[in-house]
Amino acid sequence: MNESEAALERIEQLLREGNALRSEAIALQRESIEMQRSLLDEQRAQIARASQVNDAALAVNSGALAIQQKARKLFVVIMPILILLIGYVSYLLFFRPYA
C-alpha cells in the first residue's frame, strides 16, 4: 500500500505540475494574442497613414504634372520670341549701318 500511495501521490504531484504548466501556457498564449492584436492595430494604423501619404503624394505629383505642362506650353511660346529678339539685336549690332 505504501508503494501504491507513493505512486498515487507522485501521479497527483505530476498532474498538479502539468496543470500549472498548462495554466502558464494558456496565460502566455493570451499574452501573445494580445500582443498580436496590438501589433495588428498598429499595422492597420500605419497602413492608413501610408494611404494618406500616398494620396498626398499623388496630389503633389498631379500638381507637378500640371506645372510641367504649363511650362512646356510657355516654352513653346517664349522660344520663338527669344529667337526673334536675338535676331533683331544681332541685326541692330551687325547689319544696320551706323547713323
Summary of the structure (lengths in Angstrom):
residues: 99
radius of gyration: 41.4
end to end distance: 140.4
largest distance: 140.4
contacts: 187
relative contact order: 0.04
helix: 95%
strand: 0%
